Amino acid sequence: MKKNMGSADKIIRLVIAAIIVILYMTNVISGTLGIILLILAGIFVLTSIINFCPLYTIFGLKTCKEKLEQ
């Protein structure tokens, strides 16, 4: 797996995941929607940790900076 996520993208995903967890813990969201959003938050955290998003590969996106080889 090649890295395809930039640092700004990782931070945004982690912030969204944290907001979802906080909303779930304070019972603002619950039930089936809450479980689905928690799963999404887990995916956001996982993809942020490994610096790779499978959907980016499918759509040909890459938000990380290219390293120049000399």
N, C-alpha and C positions, 0 to 999 in steps of 0.2 A: 504494500500500500504506500503510495506516494502521498506526501502531505499536500492537501489542497484547501486548507483553511487558514486564513490570516488571523492575526491577534485580535483585531477589532471584531471579527465574526465570532471568535471564541468568547470574548467578553460579553457580547450581546446575548449569546446563547446561555451563558451561565447566569446572567441577570434574569433572563426570562424564566429559566428553570427555578431560580430562587424565589421569584415572585409567585410562581405556580405552587411551590411547596408551602410558602407562607399562607397563601389563600386557602389551601386545602387544610392546613393545620388550624386555621382560625374559623373553619366551617363556612367560609364565604362560598366555596365551591364544594360540592359533595356528590355522592352517588356515582352513577356511571360516568358522567362527565368528569368528575373529580379523578376517578381511576384512569380514564383515558388521558387526561392532562398530566397526571403523575408519570405515566408511561412515556409520554412525550418529553417531559422534563428529564427523565432518566436517559432517554436517547440523546437529548441535547448535551447533557453532562458527559456521556460516553464519547460522543463525537468530538467534543471540545478537548477531552483528555488525549485522544489518539490523533487529533489534528486531521481527521479524514471524514468526509461526508459522502456516503455512497450516491446520494441524489445529485451532488455536484458532478460526479463522474458521468452519470446518465445524461445530464444537461450540458456537459462540457464546461462547467464553471470552475474557476480557481481564484481564490481570494488571497492566497499567500504570495509573498514577494519571491521573485525568481532570484536564485543565486547566480552570480556571474562567474563562469569558469574561465580561468586564465591559463 
